[in-house]
Amino acid sequence: MSDARVDSILMGPYGAGKTTLAERIARLLEWPRLSLDEMQRTYLKEMNNFAQVEQVMHKEKSTSPLLQPYHAYVVERAFQDLQRSPQAHVVEFGYGHSVYEDSTYISRVTEALSRYPNTFLIVPSPDPQEAADLLYGNIMSHPLKRYVATRETIYEINEHAVRLYSRYPLAKHVVYTKGSTAEQTCDYILNLVRFST
């Protein structure tokens, strides 16, 4: 893979700890952090029908297949920009940027990630029910996230994500976080990172 890049990409369900890990890894490696959630609006504004896109994004549930084309577009645009940067980055996917059911979008995102061996799926456990329970606990212990959605919505989002991750893996590595601190998980990821291509 002669054109591979060393950037580290973190994806996972809501409440998996992606932001905490991305910030810590970026700080340790002295790499910029790129959050697709934070950049999403910037990229979507490029679309001719942005007003309509924005309506769909606000109206639909986060598990809606109608959001998949927009999430795939954000991934593709972010990685186009990343390709032009000489600096390696730590890239944090939002929940929706790694959850697809339509083979068209799975193929598009897989292609966008093809040059990146350092892609990590962050989940608490290989057991879907245990993962959903642990994710819910993580969210409820977070001072801000605990008020974002109902218990039913949180479970629906994360059960949907965990089911699709097992069917359509986008990451090269799966990192289970149950029983590990953020520091231990970060060290584990850094031991897997390929710093040369």
ZITAMO-V70209 format. One record per run of one state. SS is the DSSP state (H for helix, E for strand, C for the rest). FROM is the first residue (numbers start at 1). TO is the last residue. If there is no record, write none. Layout:
BEGIN
ss->SS from->FROM to->TO
ss->SS from->FROM to->TO
END
This chain:
BEGIN
ss->C from->1 to->4
ss->E from->5 to->5
ss->C from->6 to->7
ss->E from->8 to->12
ss->C from->13 to->17
ss->H from->18 to->29
ss->C from->30 to->31
ss->E from->32 to->35
ss->H from->36 to->44
ss->C from->45 to->49
ss->H from->50 to->59
ss->C from->60 to->64
ss->H from->65 to->84
ss->C from->85 to->88
ss->E from->89 to->92
ss->C from->93 to->94
ss->H from->95 to->98
ss->C from->99 to->102
ss->H from->103 to->112
ss->C from->113 to->115
ss->E from->116 to->116
ss->C from->117 to->118
ss->E from->119 to->123
ss->C from->124 to->127
ss->H from->128 to->140
ss->C from->141 to->144
ss->H from->145 to->147
ss->C from->148 to->150
ss->H from->151 to->167
ss->C from->168 to->172
ss->E from->173 to->176
ss->C from->177 to->181
ss->H from->182 to->192
ss->C from->193 to->197
END
